[in-house]
Amino acid sequence: MKKSKMLNNAEVASFCEQLSLLLPAGITPADAIALMMSDTSDKEGHSLLKQILDSLNNGHTFYEAICGTNVFPEYAVSMILLGEESGDLDVITAKLADYYSQQCNISDSIKNAVSYPLVMICLMFFILIVLLTKILPIFSQVFHQLGTELSDVAKRLMHIGTYIQSLSAFFVCLIFLLMVAAVIFTFNYRCKKLIKHILHTCRLTKNFYLDIAFGRFSGALSIVISSGVDTFKGISLSKKLVDNELMLSKINICEESLKKGDSISEAVRAADIFEAKHQRMLDIGIRSGNTDTVLKKISEYYEDKVENRLYRILNTIEPTLVIIFSLTVGLILLSVIMPLIGIMESIG
């Protein structure tokens, strides 16, 4: 765990999982943190745990100690406060460990799925550039020595390669500027907010990110309701996890509906949250007293839907890239081989 920046999903999951194993045994949060310190070899993690322990020894609550580090996600901090107030801190930490482990697995699967096409694209461009700038000129010299020339297609491709080679310095600078821009957009808050706004409002990506928000909202609401929190406070806590402008506006409508005395199912329907079938599932869950279970099922549905959609897109991109690359390389090879076949026939 690191002290200088926000903890990632894996680090929060590890922290909460260790607490969830220690707290049910009747160990106080201070003693649990002390035990965790003794098993931590990482210097930054040890420093963070010591900061929390010092705060606890100075009379602060566990929530205040966690909040004072400024490295835990807002949702986790709010849930820990909820656990202290309700006396179910061990239950809350176990649920947080499960939640952040799940989020970590989803993030890892998405990164692994995206990395392969990116590597393939880079490799394709590298091979094509080598063919155009290095291989074709060699064949051109060979054909010239044999008293013939490349085909018109091969000549055009070689001219493209020559043009690319002449602008190599420009392309290097362009790649460097793109890398700098990527770093700026990654760490600059305003740039990240702008990109996020575009992705959340663009017609092509809006529904994808809205499904992600639906999954997070229902998962968070399931946790807080199962912890015995009233629905209105649960929705208020769930807002801290949903980073989607459209979804936040829907949650605000839901809160206004609850203030008027509507049930959670009526509020969700008024705000147009979830698909129609899930709204009916929520109705049944409320009547049967299994609201948290139904919400967890709904969360799993949207998480699977997002993951399957992403894999479908990537599975479409991959063969498309292979086809384009194969056709391009085949065209280059044919443009070289056909004149060579003509030469061989004339010699024969």
C-alpha positions in Angstrom: 0.0 0.0 0.0 1.2 3.5 -0.8 0.8 6.6 1.2 1.6 9.3 -1.3 -1.4 8.6 -3.6 -4.9 7.1 -3.6 -4.9 3.4 -3.0 -6.0 1.2 -6.0 -8.7 -1.4 -5.9 -6.3 -4.3 -5.1 -4.7 -2.4 -2.1 -8.1 -1.4 -0.7 -9.3 -5.0 -1.1 -6.2 -6.4 0.7 -6.6 -3.9 3.6 -10.3 -4.6 4.1 -9.8 -8.4 3.8 -7.2 -8.4 6.5 -9.5 -6.3 8.8 -12.5 -8.6 8.0 -10.4 -11.6 9.3 -9.3 -9.9 12.5 -12.3 -7.9 13.6 -14.7 -10.9 14.0 -12.3 -12.4 16.6 -13.1 -9.5 19.0 -9.9 -7.6 18.2 -10.1 -3.9 18.3 -9.3 -1.8 15.2 -6.1 -0.5 16.9 -4.9 -4.0 17.7 -5.9 -5.2 14.2 -3.8 -2.4 12.6 -0.9 -3.2 14.9 -1.0 -6.9 13.8 -1.1 -5.8 10.2 1.9 -3.6 10.8 3.9 -6.5 12.1 3.2 -8.5 8.9 3.9 -5.7 6.5 7.4 -5.5 4.9 6.6 -2.7 2.5 7.9 0.6 3.9 5.1 2.8 2.5 2.5 0.4 3.6 4.0 0.2 7.1 4.1 4.0 7.2 0.4 4.2 6.3 -0.6 1.7 8.9 1.5 3.5 11.5 -0.3 6.8 10.6 -3.6 5.1 11.2 -2.5 3.5 14.5 -1.1 6.8 15.8 -4.4 8.4 15.1 -6.3 5.6 16.9 -4.0 5.9 19.9 -4.7 9.6 20.0 -8.3 9.0 20.6 -9.7 9.3 17.1 -12.3 6.9 15.8 -11.4 4.4 13.1 -13.3 6.4 10.5 -11.4 9.6 11.5 -8.1 7.7 11.3 -8.9 6.3 7.8 -10.3 9.6 6.6 -7.1 11.5 7.8 -4.9 9.5 5.5 -6.6 10.9 2.4 -5.6 7.8 0.4 -8.8 5.7 0.7 -11.7 6.0 -1.9 -14.6 8.1 -0.7 -17.0 5.2 -0.9 -14.8 3.0 1.3 -14.5 5.8 3.9 -18.3 6.3 4.0 -18.9 2.6 4.4 -16.4 2.4 7.3 -18.3 5.3 9.0 -21.5 3.3 8.4 -19.9 0.2 9.9 -18.8 2.1 13.0 -22.2 3.7 13.5 -24.1 0.4 13.0 -21.6 -1.8 15.0 -21.0 -4.0 12.0 -17.5 -2.9 11.0 -16.4 -6.5 10.5 -19.4 -7.2 8.1 -18.8 -3.9 6.2 -15.0 -4.6 5.7 -15.8 -8.1 4.4 -18.3 -6.7 1.9 -15.8 -3.9 0.9 -13.1 -6.6 0.4 -15.5 -8.6 -1.9 -16.5 -5.5 -3.8 -13.0 -4.1 -4.5 -11.7 -7.6 -5.3 -14.5 -7.9 -7.9 -13.7 -4.4 -9.3 -10.0 -5.3 -9.5 -10.7 -8.5 -11.4 -12.9 -6.6 -13.9 -10.2 -4.0 -14.4 -7.6 -6.6 -14.9 -9.7 -8.6 -17.4 -10.4 -5.4 -19.4 -6.7 -4.4 -19.4 -5.7 -7.9 -20.6 -8.3 -7.9 -23.3 -7.3 -4.5 -24.6 -3.5 -5.0 -24.5 -3.4 -7.7 -27.1 -5.0 -5.7 -29.9 -2.9 -2.7 -29.1 0.3 -4.8 -29.3 -1.0 -6.3 -32.6 -1.6 -2.8 -34.1 1.9 -1.6 -33.1 3.5 -4.7 -34.6 1.4 -4.4 -37.8 2.6 -0.8 -38.3 6.2 -1.7 -37.6 6.2 -4.5 -40.1 4.5 -2.4 -42.8 7.0 0.5 -42.3 9.9 -2.0 -42.5 8.4 -3.5 -45.7 7.8 -0.1 -47.3 11.1 1.6 -46.3 13.6 -1.2 -46.3 12.5 -4.3 -48.2 10.9 -2.7 -51.3 14.0 -0.5 -52.1 16.1 -3.7 -52.0 13.8 -5.4 -54.5 13.9 -2.2 -56.7 17.7 -2.4 -56.9 17.6 -6.1 -57.7 15.0 -5.5 -60.5 17.0 -2.6 -61.8 20.1 -4.8 -62.1 18.0 -7.4 -63.9 16.9 -4.8 -66.4 13.3 -4.5 -65.3 11.3 -2.4 -62.9 8.8 -2.9 -60.1 5.1 -2.9 -60.9 3.2 0.3 -60.7 1.6 -0.7 -57.4 5.0 -1.5 -55.9 6.4 1.8 -57.1 3.6 3.7 -55.4 4.1 1.7 -52.2 7.8 2.4 -52.3 7.2 6.1 -52.8 5.0 6.0 -49.7 7.8 4.3 -47.9 10.3 7.0 -49.1 7.9 9.7 -48.0 7.5 8.1 -44.6 11.3 7.8 -44.2 11.8 11.4 -45.2 9.4 12.5 -42.5 10.8 10.1 -39.8 11.9 13.0 -37.6 8.4 14.5 -37.8 6.8 11.1 -36.8 9.2 10.7 -33.9 8.3 14.2 -32.7 4.6 13.5 -33.2 4.8 10.2 -31.2 6.6 12.1 -28.4 4.0 14.8 -28.4 1.2 12.2 -28.3 2.9 10.5 -25.3 3.2 13.8 -23.5 -0.4 14.6 -24.2 -1.4 11.2 -22.9 0.4 11.8 -19.7 -1.2 15.3 -19.3 -4.7 13.9 -20.0 -4.0 11.1 -17.5 -2.9 13.3 -14.6 -4.6 16.6 -15.3 -8.0 16.8 -13.5 -9.7 19.1 -16.1 -8.5 17.1 -19.0 -9.7 13.8 -17.4 -13.0 15.5 -16.7 -13.4 16.7 -20.3 -12.7 13.2 -21.7 -15.0 11.6 -19.2 -17.8 14.1 -20.2 -17.3 13.3 -23.8 -17.4 9.5 -23.2 -20.5 9.7 -21.0 -22.5 11.9 -23.5 -21.3 10.6 -26.9 -24.0 8.5 -28.6 -21.6 5.7 -29.3 -20.3 5.2 -25.7 -23.1 6.7 -23.6 -25.0 3.4 -23.0 -21.8 1.5 -22.3 -20.8 3.8 -19.5 -24.4 4.0 -18.2 -24.5 0.2 -17.8 -21.2 0.5 -15.8 -23.0 3.1 -13.6 -26.1 0.9 -13.2 -23.9 -2.0 -12.1 -21.9 0.1 -9.5 -25.1 1.7 -8.2 -27.0 -1.5 -7.7 -23.9 -3.2 -6.2 -23.3 -0.4 -3.7 -27.0 -0.2 -2.8 -27.1 -3.9 -2.2 -24.2 -3.6 0.3 -25.7 -0.7 2.3 -29.2 -2.2 2.4 -27.9 -5.6 3.6 -26.1 -3.7 6.4 -29.4 -2.4 7.7 -29.1 1.1 6.4 -32.3 2.9 5.4 -32.9 3.2 1.7 -32.5 7.0 1.4 -29.1 7.0 3.2 -28.1 4.0 1.1 -28.8 5.8 -2.1 -26.9 8.9 -0.8 -23.9 6.7 -0.1 -24.2 5.0 -3.4 -23.8 8.3 -5.2 -20.3 8.5 -4.0 -19.4 5.6 -6.1 -21.2 6.5 -9.4 -19.0 8.8 -11.5 -21.4 9.4 -14.3 -23.2 12.6 -15.0 -26.3 11.1 -16.5 -26.6 8.5 -13.7 -26.2 11.1 -11.0 -29.1 13.1 -12.4 -31.2 9.9 -12.3 -30.2 9.3 -8.7 -31.2 12.9 -7.8 -34.6 12.2 -9.3 -34.8 9.0 -7.3 -34.0 10.9 -4.1 -36.6 13.5 -4.8 -39.2 10.7 -5.4 -38.2 9.1 -2.1 -38.7 12.4 -0.3 -42.2 12.5 -1.6 -42.9 9.2 0.1 -42.6 6.9 -2.9 -41.1 3.4 -2.4 -37.7 2.5 -3.7 -39.2 0.6 -6.7 -41.4 3.6 -7.6 -38.5 6.0 -7.2 -36.3 3.8 -9.4 -39.0 3.6 -12.0 -39.6 7.3 -12.0 -35.9 8.0 -12.5 -35.7 5.3 -15.3 -32.9 3.4 -13.5 -32.4 -0.1 -14.8 -34.2 -2.0 -17.5 -37.9 -2.8 -17.2 -37.3 -6.4 -16.2 -35.0 -5.4 -13.4 -37.5 -2.9 -12.1 -40.0 -5.7 -11.9 -37.4 -7.9 -10.2 -36.8 -5.1 -7.6 -40.6 -5.0 -6.9 -40.6 -8.7 -6.2 -37.4 -8.5 -4.1 -39.0 -5.7 -2.0 -42.2 -7.7 -1.4 -40.2 -10.8 -0.5 -37.7 -9.0 1.7 -34.8 -9.9 -0.5 -34.0 -6.4 -1.8 -30.2 -6.7 -1.3 -30.1 -10.1 -3.0 -32.0 -8.8 -6.0 -29.8 -5.7 -6.3 -26.7 -7.9 -6.2 -28.1 -10.0 -9.0 -28.9 -6.9 -11.0 -25.3 -5.6 -10.4 -23.9 -8.9 -11.6 -26.0 -8.7 -14.7 -24.8 -5.3 -15.7 -21.2 -6.1 -14.9 -21.4 -9.2 -17.2 -23.2 -7.2 -19.8 -20.4 -4.6 -19.9 -17.7 -7.2 -19.9 -19.4 -9.2 -22.7 -19.9 -6.1 -24.8 -16.3 -5.1 -24.4 -15.1 -8.6 -25.4 -17.4 -8.6 -28.4 -15.9 -5.3 -29.6 -12.4 -6.6 -29.1 -13.2 -9.9 -30.7 -14.4 -8.0 -33.8 -11.4 -5.7 -33.9 -8.9 -8.5 -33.7 -9.9 -10.5 -36.9 -10.5 -7.2 -38.8 -7.0 -6.1 -38.1 -5.6 -9.5 -39.1 -7.6 -9.4 -42.4 -6.4 -5.8 -43.2 -2.8 -6.6 -42.3 -2.8 -9.9 -44.4 -4.3 -8.1 -47.4 -1.8 -5.3 -47.2 1.2 -7.6 -46.8 -0.2 -9.9 -49.6 -0.5 -6.9 -51.9 3.1 -5.8 -51.3 4.4 -9.3 -51.8 2.3 -9.8 -55.0 3.5 -6.5 -56.4 7.1 -7.8 -56.0 6.6 -11.4 -56.9 4.6 -10.9 -60.1 7.5 -9.0 -61.9 9.9 -11.6 -60.5 7.8 -14.4 -62.0 7.9 -12.6 -65.4 11.7 -12.4 -65.2 12.0 -16.1 -64.4 9.7 -17.0 -67.3 11.7 -14.9 -69.7 14.9 -16.5 -68.6 13.4 -19.9 -68.9 
